[in-house]
Amino acid sequence: MQLASYLAYLAGSDLRLAIYFLLGGAVTVLTAYFASQGRGMLSAFITTLPLQTAFSFLLIYAEGGSKTVEEYARSLLIFTPPWLCYVTIVLLGVNRIGIVKSLSLGILLFVILSFLLQKMLSGTKL
């Protein structure tokens, strides 16, 4: 069976949301497991390895076709600068203000910058 057949089957399946959830959860579990074992570099590699986006591209294609994949890919590029700011805030803040405050501040900054970028780019919306 070809990939297109698998994707078509998956898109029509009643269990597709559960399968999507398990795929995303597997990446999260691997990341947490290796980080807890003191293997932060491997954990970060798994997180940034484009597995999650590869799965997302395939599943979005199965659900909506190539146009939806293109829109998703463009949006990923738009949200990369705010994401880099978020990671930087966590990196700089975790030892100074703690994990919860640095995460909160990083996420808040991500949301604000994302909203501002969305406003600056006409024709896009969150």
N, C-alpha and C positions, 0 to 999 in steps of 0.2 A: 504494500500500500504506500502511496506517495504522501509526502508532507501535506500537500493540498487536501488530500482525502482525510487525513487525520484532523486537520484544522476544521474542515467542513463538519466532520462528525462531532468534534468537540463543541463547535458553535451551536449545534443542534441538540446537544445533550442537556438533560435536566440537571445533571450533576456538575455542569461546567463551573459554576461559581465555587463549589467545594473544591474542585480540582485547581482552580486559580488560587484559592486560599492556601491550599497545601503547597503549591509551587512557591509562592511568596514566603510562606512560613518556613520552608526548608532552607532558604537563603538566610533568613533571620536566625534560625536555630544554629546553623553552621557558624555564622558570625559570632554569636554569643558563646558557643562552645569553645571555639579556638581562642577567643579573647580571655575567657575564664581560665584557660590552660597557660596563660602567659605568652601566647603567640599572637600578639597584637598586629604584627606585620601581616601575617597570613589572614587574620580576621579582617583587617582593612582591605587587603587584596580581594577577598571574597565579596566584601561590601561594594567595592568599586568596580569589580569585574562586571562587565555588562550583562551578567546573567539575568538580573531582574528586568533590565530594559529589553534584553533579547526575548525573554518570555512575554513581556508586555507587547513588544512589536508583533510577535506571532499571534497572540491572543486578540489584539486590537485588529489585526489584519483579518483574522477569522470572523470577528464580529462585524467589522465595518468596511474592510477593503483598504486599498492603497491610499486613498485620500485621507482617511482617518489616521493612518500611520504617518503620512507626511505632516499633518497638523500636530500630532503628538511629538514628532521629532523636532519640529520647529519650536514647540513650546518648551521642550527640554533644554534647548539652547538658550531660550529666553530666561529660564529660571536657574541657569548655571551661575551667573554672578551672585544672585542672592544666596544661593546654596554655599558658595565659597565664603561669603561673609558670615553665614551661620556657623560653618565649621571653624572659622578663625576665631569667632567670639567664644565658642566652647573651648577651643585650644588655649586661648589666653585667659579665660575666666575660671576654668575648673579648679585650679589651685588657689586662685585669689578670692573668689566669691562662692565656690562650691558648684557641684554638678547641677543641682536643681535650678539655681539662679542663672548659671551660665547657659543651660539649655533653654530656659524660659526667655532670657534676653536674646539668645541666638534665634529662636523661633519667631519671637516678636519682630526682630530685625528682618528676618526672611520674609515674613508676611508683609511688612511695610514696604520693603524694597520691591517685592513682587507686585504689590498693588500699584506702586508708582511706575514701575516698568510697563505694566498693563495699561495704565492711563496714558503713558507716553507713546505707546505703539497703537496707533489707530487701527480699528478693526479687530482687536483682540479683546477677550473678556475672560475673567476667571469664572 
